[in-house]
Amino acid sequence: MFGELFRDPLRQVVPHICGQKIQSSVERMLRIWRERKVYDKAFVKHLDQLLCGSQSEEEEEVAETAVSVTTPPPEPMPDFKV
C-alpha cells in the first residue's frame, strides 16, 4: 500500500540520481526491490532505465503509460476512529 504512494515521487527523483557511489547503491536497492517484489518488475525496470537520466523523454512517456496501465489504483485508506 505505501509502495503505491511512492511511485510518482520515485519517477521524479530517480533521473536526478548520479554519481558512481550513489548510483551503485540505488542499483543495489532496485535489485533488492525486484527480488523481494516490493514493486512489480516493469516498474523497477522503468526506474532502472531512468537512473541518471538515461532514458529519453519519449521512452519515459511510453514506459509511464505502460506502468500506469498495469498498476491498479491504490485502495482508499480506512477511516480510523480514535
Backbone as XML, in Angstrom:
<?xml version="1.0"?>
<chain id="A" units="angstrom">
  <residue number="1" name="MET">
    <atom name="N" x="0.813" y="-1.184" z="0.000"/>
    <atom name="CA" x="0.000" y="0.000" z="0.000"/>
    <atom name="C" x="0.865" y="1.260" z="0.000"/>
  </residue>
  <residue number="2" name="PHE">
    <atom name="N" x="1.835" y="1.320" z="0.922"/>
    <atom name="CA" x="2.680" y="2.508" z="0.983"/>
    <atom name="C" x="3.546" y="2.622" z="-0.271"/>
  </residue>
  <residue number="3" name="GLY">
    <atom name="N" x="3.907" y="1.473" z="-0.842"/>
    <atom name="CA" x="4.709" y="1.477" z="-2.058"/>
    <atom name="C" x="4.034" y="2.227" z="-3.177"/>
  </residue>
  <residue number="4" name="GLU">
    <atom name="N" x="2.725" y="2.119" z="-3.263"/>
    <atom name="CA" x="1.970" y="2.811" z="-4.311"/>
    <atom name="C" x="2.091" y="4.325" z="-4.163"/>
  </residue>
  <residue number="5" name="LEU">
    <atom name="N" x="2.157" y="4.807" z="-2.949"/>
    <atom name="CA" x="2.255" y="6.244" z="-2.709"/>
    <atom name="C" x="3.591" y="6.816" z="-3.187"/>
  </residue>
  <residue number="6" name="PHE">
    <atom name="N" x="4.611" y="5.976" z="-3.284"/>
    <atom name="CA" x="5.941" y="6.446" z="-3.645"/>
    <atom name="C" x="6.246" y="6.328" z="-5.138"/>
  </residue>
  <residue number="7" name="ARG">
    <atom name="N" x="5.354" y="5.731" z="-5.917"/>
    <atom name="CA" x="5.636" y="5.538" z="-7.346"/>
    <atom name="C" x="5.916" y="6.853" z="-8.073"/>
  </residue>
  <residue number="8" name="ASP">
    <atom name="N" x="5.041" y="7.824" z="-7.962"/>
    <atom name="CA" x="5.238" y="9.087" z="-8.672"/>
    <atom name="C" x="6.477" y="9.841" z="-8.182"/>
  </residue>
  <residue number="9" name="PRO">
    <atom name="N" x="6.663" y="9.970" z="-6.862"/>
    <atom name="CA" x="7.891" y="10.654" z="-6.416"/>
    <atom name="C" x="9.171" y="9.939" z="-6.886"/>
  </residue>
  <residue number="10" name="LEU">
    <atom name="N" x="9.152" y="8.610" z="-6.912"/>
    <atom name="CA" x="10.330" y="7.881" z="-7.385"/>
    <atom name="C" x="10.597" y="8.178" z="-8.857"/>
  </residue>
  <residue number="11" name="ARG">
    <atom name="N" x="9.545" y="8.227" z="-9.657"/>
    <atom name="CA" x="9.702" y="8.550" z="-11.080"/>
    <atom name="C" x="10.325" y="9.929" z="-11.270"/>
  </residue>
  <residue number="12" name="GLN">
    <atom name="N" x="10.021" y="10.846" z="-10.377"/>
    <atom name="CA" x="10.537" y="12.205" z="-10.493"/>
    <atom name="C" x="11.975" y="12.329" z="-9.992"/>
  </residue>
  <residue number="13" name="VAL">
    <atom name="N" x="12.342" y="11.579" z="-8.962"/>
    <atom name="CA" x="13.641" y="11.732" z="-8.322"/>
    <atom name="C" x="14.744" y="10.896" z="-8.979"/>
  </residue>
  <residue number="14" name="VAL">
    <atom name="N" x="14.430" y="9.682" z="-9.357"/>
    <atom name="CA" x="15.449" y="8.754" z="-9.844"/>
    <atom name="C" x="16.282" y="9.303" z="-11.010"/>
  </residue>
  <residue number="15" name="PRO">
    <atom name="N" x="15.708" y="10.006" z="-11.984"/>
    <atom name="CA" x="16.553" y="10.522" z="-13.070"/>
    <atom name="C" x="17.651" y="11.488" z="-12.607"/>
  </residue>
  <residue number="16" name="HIS">
    <atom name="N" x="17.509" y="12.060" z="-11.438"/>
    <atom name="CA" x="18.476" y="13.028" z="-10.941"/>
    <atom name="C" x="19.568" y="12.392" z="-10.087"/>
  </residue>
  <residue number="17" name="ILE">
    <atom name="N" x="19.486" y="11.086" z="-9.879"/>
    <atom name="CA" x="20.483" y="10.383" z="-9.067"/>
    <atom name="C" x="21.652" y="10.011" z="-9.963"/>
  </residue>
  <residue number="18" name="CYS">
    <atom name="N" x="22.792" y="10.629" z="-9.717"/>
    <atom name="CA" x="24.005" y="10.351" z="-10.486"/>
    <atom name="C" x="25.193" y="10.291" z="-9.540"/>
  </residue>
  <residue number="19" name="GLY">
    <atom name="N" x="26.255" y="9.792" z="-10.060"/>
    <atom name="CA" x="27.470" y="9.677" z="-9.261"/>
    <atom name="C" x="27.740" y="8.216" z="-8.967"/>
  </residue>
  <residue number="20" name="GLN">
    <atom name="N" x="28.982" y="7.813" z="-9.140"/>
    <atom name="CA" x="29.388" y="6.411" z="-9.027"/>
    <atom name="C" x="28.894" y="5.753" z="-7.736"/>
  </residue>
  <residue number="21" name="LYS">
    <atom name="N" x="29.159" y="6.377" z="-6.593"/>
    <atom name="CA" x="28.835" y="5.738" z="-5.318"/>
    <atom name="C" x="27.320" y="5.645" z="-5.103"/>
  </residue>
  <residue number="22" name="ILE">
    <atom name="N" x="26.612" y="6.722" z="-5.276"/>
    <atom name="CA" x="25.164" y="6.704" z="-5.029"/>
    <atom name="C" x="24.443" y="5.867" z="-6.075"/>
  </residue>
  <residue number="23" name="GLN">
    <atom name="N" x="24.901" y="5.927" z="-7.320"/>
    <atom name="CA" x="24.242" y="5.167" z="-8.377"/>
    <atom name="C" x="24.346" y="3.667" z="-8.123"/>
  </residue>
  <residue number="24" name="SER">
    <atom name="N" x="25.507" y="3.191" z="-7.682"/>
    <atom name="CA" x="25.648" y="1.764" z="-7.406"/>
    <atom name="C" x="24.765" y="1.347" z="-6.225"/>
  </residue>
  <residue number="25" name="SER">
    <atom name="N" x="24.608" y="2.232" z="-5.247"/>
    <atom name="CA" x="23.728" y="1.930" z="-4.110"/>
    <atom name="C" x="22.269" y="1.853" z="-4.546"/>
  </residue>
  <residue number="26" name="VAL">
    <atom name="N" x="21.863" y="2.765" z="-5.420"/>
    <atom name="CA" x="20.480" y="2.756" z="-5.915"/>
    <atom name="C" x="20.249" y="1.533" z="-6.789"/>
  </residue>
  <residue number="27" name="GLU">
    <atom name="N" x="21.223" y="1.165" z="-7.618"/>
    <atom name="CA" x="21.088" y="-0.045" z="-8.432"/>
    <atom name="C" x="20.910" y="-1.276" z="-7.544"/>
  </residue>
  <residue number="28" name="ARG">
    <atom name="N" x="21.660" y="-1.330" z="-6.455"/>
    <atom name="CA" x="21.526" y="-2.446" z="-5.498"/>
    <atom name="C" x="20.128" y="-2.462" z="-4.889"/>
  </residue>
  <residue number="29" name="MET">
    <atom name="N" x="19.645" y="-1.275" z="-4.496"/>
    <atom name="CA" x="18.314" y="-1.168" z="-3.915"/>
    <atom name="C" x="17.246" y="-1.637" z="-4.913"/>
  </residue>
  <residue number="30" name="LEU">
    <atom name="N" x="17.390" y="-1.252" z="-6.176"/>
    <atom name="CA" x="16.429" y="-1.677" z="-7.198"/>
    <atom name="C" x="16.447" y="-3.192" z="-7.385"/>
  </residue>
  <residue number="31" name="ARG">
    <atom name="N" x="17.656" y="-3.793" z="-7.337"/>
    <atom name="CA" x="17.740" y="-5.261" z="-7.430"/>
    <atom name="C" x="17.000" y="-5.918" z="-6.266"/>
  </residue>
  <residue number="32" name="ILE">
    <atom name="N" x="17.181" y="-5.364" z="-5.069"/>
    <atom name="CA" x="16.507" y="-5.918" z="-3.881"/>
    <atom name="C" x="14.998" y="-5.773" z="-4.025"/>
  </residue>
  <residue number="33" name="TRP">
    <atom name="N" x="14.535" y="-4.612" z="-4.471"/>
    <atom name="CA" x="13.093" y="-4.413" z="-4.672"/>
    <atom name="C" x="12.547" y="-5.412" z="-5.671"/>
  </residue>
  <residue number="34" name="ARG">
    <atom name="N" x="13.324" y="-5.683" z="-6.729"/>
    <atom name="CA" x="12.878" y="-6.646" z="-7.742"/>
    <atom name="C" x="12.812" y="-8.055" z="-7.135"/>
  </residue>
  <residue number="35" name="GLU">
    <atom name="N" x="13.869" y="-8.455" z="-6.424"/>
    <atom name="CA" x="13.937" y="-9.786" z="-5.822"/>
    <atom name="C" x="12.840" y="-10.000" z="-4.783"/>
  </residue>
  <residue number="36" name="ARG">
    <atom name="N" x="12.588" y="-8.990" z="-3.969"/>
    <atom name="CA" x="11.611" y="-9.115" z="-2.880"/>
    <atom name="C" x="10.204" y="-8.696" z="-3.295"/>
  </residue>
  <residue number="37" name="LYS">
    <atom name="N" x="10.078" y="-8.335" z="-4.574"/>
    <atom name="CA" x="8.783" y="-7.967" z="-5.159"/>
    <atom name="C" x="8.115" y="-6.813" z="-4.417"/>
  </residue>
  <residue number="38" name="VAL">
    <atom name="N" x="8.948" y="-5.831" z="-4.025"/>
    <atom name="CA" x="8.425" y="-4.617" z="-3.407"/>
    <atom name="C" x="7.590" y="-3.872" z="-4.445"/>
  </residue>
  <residue number="39" name="TYR">
    <atom name="N" x="8.123" y="-3.810" z="-5.681"/>
    <atom name="CA" x="7.417" y="-3.243" z="-6.830"/>
    <atom name="C" x="7.456" y="-4.278" z="-7.947"/>
  </residue>
  <residue number="40" name="ASP">
    <atom name="N" x="6.501" y="-4.187" z="-8.878"/>
    <atom name="CA" x="6.485" y="-5.130" z="-9.984"/>
    <atom name="C" x="7.711" y="-4.926" z="-10.873"/>
  </residue>
  <residue number="41" name="LYS">
    <atom name="N" x="8.066" y="-5.973" z="-11.631"/>
    <atom name="CA" x="9.273" y="-5.947" z="-12.453"/>
    <atom name="C" x="9.276" y="-4.796" z="-13.457"/>
  </residue>
  <residue number="42" name="ALA">
    <atom name="N" x="8.139" y="-4.508" z="-14.057"/>
    <atom name="CA" x="8.066" y="-3.438" z="-15.060"/>
    <atom name="C" x="8.411" y="-2.085" z="-14.440"/>
  </residue>
  <residue number="43" name="PHE">
    <atom name="N" x="7.925" y="-1.830" z="-13.235"/>
    <atom name="CA" x="8.194" y="-0.541" z="-12.589"/>
    <atom name="C" x="9.666" y="-0.429" z="-12.195"/>
  </residue>
  <residue number="44" name="VAL">
    <atom name="N" x="10.242" y="-1.506" z="-11.656"/>
    <atom name="CA" x="11.653" y="-1.474" z="-11.263"/>
    <atom name="C" x="12.532" y="-1.294" z="-12.502"/>
  </residue>
  <residue number="45" name="LYS">
    <atom name="N" x="12.167" y="-1.955" z="-13.588"/>
    <atom name="CA" x="12.918" y="-1.800" z="-14.835"/>
    <atom name="C" x="12.828" y="-0.347" z="-15.312"/>
  </residue>
  <residue number="46" name="HIS">
    <atom name="N" x="11.661" y="0.238" z="-15.202"/>
    <atom name="CA" x="11.457" y="1.636" z="-15.580"/>
    <atom name="C" x="12.362" y="2.546" z="-14.743"/>
  </residue>
  <residue number="47" name="LEU">
    <atom name="N" x="12.422" y="2.325" z="-13.430"/>
    <atom name="CA" x="13.284" y="3.131" z="-12.561"/>
    <atom name="C" x="14.753" y="2.936" z="-12.929"/>
  </residue>
  <residue number="48" name="ASP">
    <atom name="N" x="15.116" y="1.700" z="-13.228"/>
    <atom name="CA" x="16.490" y="1.405" z="-13.613"/>
    <atom name="C" x="16.872" y="2.166" z="-14.882"/>
  </residue>
  <residue number="49" name="GLN">
    <atom name="N" x="15.940" y="2.254" z="-15.812"/>
    <atom name="CA" x="16.183" y="2.986" z="-17.056"/>
    <atom name="C" x="16.239" y="4.496" z="-16.815"/>
  </residue>
  <residue number="50" name="LEU">
    <atom name="N" x="15.522" y="4.972" z="-15.830"/>
    <atom name="CA" x="15.523" y="6.403" z="-15.507"/>
    <atom name="C" x="16.771" y="6.838" z="-14.755"/>
  </residue>
  <residue number="51" name="LEU">
    <atom name="N" x="17.446" y="5.889" z="-14.123"/>
    <atom name="CA" x="18.598" y="6.203" z="-13.279"/>
    <atom name="C" x="19.622" y="7.034" z="-14.036"/>
  </residue>
  <residue number="52" name="CYS">
    <atom name="N" x="19.981" y="8.151" z="-13.475"/>
    <atom name="CA" x="20.962" y="9.079" z="-14.023"/>
    <atom name="C" x="20.493" y="9.684" z="-15.342"/>
  </residue>
  <residue number="53" name="GLY">
    <atom name="N" x="19.171" y="9.775" z="-15.509"/>
    <atom name="CA" x="18.621" y="10.407" z="-16.701"/>
    <atom name="C" x="18.933" y="9.666" z="-17.982"/>
  </residue>
  <residue number="54" name="SER">
    <atom name="N" x="19.068" y="8.331" z="-17.904"/>
    <atom name="CA" x="19.477" y="7.553" z="-19.080"/>
    <atom name="C" x="18.352" y="7.274" z="-20.059"/>
  </residue>
  <residue number="55" name="GLN">
    <atom name="N" x="17.131" y="7.618" z="-19.736"/>
    <atom name="CA" x="16.001" y="7.357" z="-20.628"/>
    <atom name="C" x="15.536" y="8.667" z="-21.245"/>
  </residue>
  <residue number="56" name="SER">
    <atom name="N" x="15.252" y="8.623" z="-22.542"/>
    <atom name="CA" x="14.773" y="9.822" z="-23.221"/>
    <atom name="C" x="13.351" y="10.131" z="-22.781"/>
  </residue>
  <residue number="57" name="GLU">
    <atom name="N" x="12.896" y="11.361" z="-23.025"/>
    <atom name="CA" x="11.542" y="11.762" z="-22.638"/>
    <atom name="C" x="10.494" y="10.903" z="-23.339"/>
  </residue>
  <residue number="58" name="GLU">
    <atom name="N" x="10.728" y="10.572" z="-24.600"/>
    <atom name="CA" x="9.771" y="9.753" z="-25.347"/>
    <atom name="C" x="9.679" y="8.359" z="-24.749"/>
  </residue>
  <residue number="59" name="GLU">
    <atom name="N" x="10.829" y="7.750" z="-24.420"/>
    <atom name="CA" x="10.826" y="6.427" z="-23.791"/>
    <atom name="C" x="10.137" y="6.489" z="-22.430"/>
  </residue>
  <residue number="60" name="GLU">
    <atom name="N" x="10.352" y="7.575" z="-21.699"/>
    <atom name="CA" x="9.745" y="7.735" z="-20.383"/>
    <atom name="C" x="8.225" y="7.790" z="-20.490"/>
  </residue>
  <residue number="61" name="GLU">
    <atom name="N" x="7.709" y="8.522" z="-21.478"/>
    <atom name="CA" x="6.260" y="8.614" z="-21.658"/>
    <atom name="C" x="5.673" y="7.247" z="-21.972"/>
  </residue>
  <residue number="62" name="VAL">
    <atom name="N" x="6.330" y="6.490" z="-22.840"/>
    <atom name="CA" x="5.852" y="5.152" z="-23.192"/>
    <atom name="C" x="5.886" y="4.248" z="-21.968"/>
  </residue>
  <residue number="63" name="ALA">
    <atom name="N" x="6.997" y="4.269" z="-21.224"/>
    <atom name="CA" x="7.133" y="3.428" z="-20.030"/>
    <atom name="C" x="6.125" y="3.829" z="-18.963"/>
  </residue>
  <residue number="64" name="GLU">
    <atom name="N" x="5.915" y="5.122" z="-18.778"/>
    <atom name="CA" x="4.964" y="5.588" z="-17.768"/>
    <atom name="C" x="3.555" y="5.117" z="-18.112"/>
  </residue>
  <residue number="65" name="THR">
    <atom name="N" x="3.208" y="5.178" z="-19.382"/>
    <atom name="CA" x="1.897" y="4.709" z="-19.825"/>
    <atom name="C" x="1.776" y="3.216" z="-19.573"/>
  </residue>
  <residue number="66" name="ALA">
    <atom name="N" x="2.817" y="2.464" z="-19.916"/>
    <atom name="CA" x="2.789" y="1.014" z="-19.726"/>
    <atom name="C" x="2.675" y="0.659" z="-18.257"/>
  </residue>
  <residue number="67" name="VAL">
    <atom name="N" x="3.421" y="1.353" z="-17.407"/>
    <atom name="CA" x="3.387" y="1.069" z="-15.974"/>
    <atom name="C" x="2.039" y="1.448" z="-15.384"/>
  </residue>
  <residue number="68" name="SER">
    <atom name="N" x="1.502" y="2.597" z="-15.776"/>
    <atom name="CA" x="0.240" y="3.032" z="-15.185"/>
    <atom name="C" x="-0.921" y="2.150" z="-15.612"/>
  </residue>
  <residue number="69" name="VAL">
    <atom name="N" x="-0.837" y="1.548" z="-16.790"/>
    <atom name="CA" x="-1.902" y="0.661" z="-17.253"/>
    <atom name="C" x="-1.900" y="-0.630" z="-16.448"/>
  </residue>
  <residue number="70" name="THR">
    <atom name="N" x="-0.704" y="-1.132" z="-16.100"/>
    <atom name="CA" x="-0.616" y="-2.402" z="-15.392"/>
    <atom name="C" x="-0.747" y="-2.247" z="-13.885"/>
  </residue>
  <residue number="71" name="THR">
    <atom name="N" x="-0.724" y="-1.041" z="-13.386"/>
    <atom name="CA" x="-0.780" y="-0.808" z="-11.952"/>
    <atom name="C" x="-2.193" y="-0.435" z="-11.519"/>
  </residue>
  <residue number="72" name="PRO">
    <atom name="N" x="-2.777" y="-1.245" z="-10.626"/>
    <atom name="CA" x="-4.117" y="-0.896" z="-10.158"/>
    <atom name="C" x="-4.069" y="0.339" z="-9.258"/>
  </residue>
  <residue number="73" name="PRO">
    <atom name="N" x="-5.146" y="1.084" z="-9.175"/>
    <atom name="CA" x="-5.157" y="2.255" z="-8.298"/>
    <atom name="C" x="-5.057" y="1.826" z="-6.842"/>
  </residue>
  <residue number="74" name="PRO">
    <atom name="N" x="-4.467" y="2.657" z="-5.989"/>
    <atom name="CA" x="-4.334" y="2.298" z="-4.580"/>
    <atom name="C" x="-5.706" y="2.223" z="-3.914"/>
  </residue>
  <residue number="75" name="GLU">
    <atom name="N" x="-5.786" y="1.361" z="-2.921"/>
    <atom name="CA" x="-7.036" y="1.228" z="-2.174"/>
    <atom name="C" x="-7.205" y="2.437" z="-1.253"/>
  </residue>
  <residue number="76" name="PRO">
    <atom name="N" x="-8.426" y="2.861" z="-1.019"/>
    <atom name="CA" x="-8.641" y="4.002" z="-0.123"/>
    <atom name="C" x="-8.233" y="3.655" z="1.304"/>
  </residue>
  <residue number="77" name="MET">
    <atom name="N" x="-7.793" y="4.657" z="2.008"/>
    <atom name="CA" x="-7.385" y="4.457" z="3.397"/>
    <atom name="C" x="-8.636" y="4.254" z="4.242"/>
  </residue>
  <residue number="78" name="PRO">
    <atom name="N" x="-8.594" y="3.312" z="5.174"/>
    <atom name="CA" x="-9.750" y="3.131" z="6.060"/>
    <atom name="C" x="-9.868" y="4.300" z="7.025"/>
  </residue>
  <residue number="79" name="ASP">
    <atom name="N" x="-11.076" y="4.581" z="7.426"/>
    <atom name="CA" x="-11.312" y="5.637" z="8.416"/>
    <atom name="C" x="-10.994" y="5.069" z="9.807"/>
  </residue>
  <residue number="80" name="PHE">
    <atom name="N" x="-10.110" y="5.741" z="10.513"/>
    <atom name="CA" x="-9.772" y="5.321" z="11.855"/>
    <atom name="C" x="-10.478" y="6.200" z="12.863"/>
  </residue>
  <residue number="81" name="LYS">
    <atom name="N" x="-11.059" y="5.571" z="13.845"/>
    <atom name="CA" x="-11.717" y="6.332" z="14.908"/>
    <atom name="C" x="-10.889" y="6.217" z="16.169"/>
  </residue>
  <residue number="82" name="VAL">
    <atom name="N" x="-10.677" y="7.338" z="16.787"/>
    <atom name="CA" x="-9.840" y="7.359" z="17.987"/>
    <atom name="C" x="-10.716" y="7.497" z="19.198"/>
  </residue>
</chain>
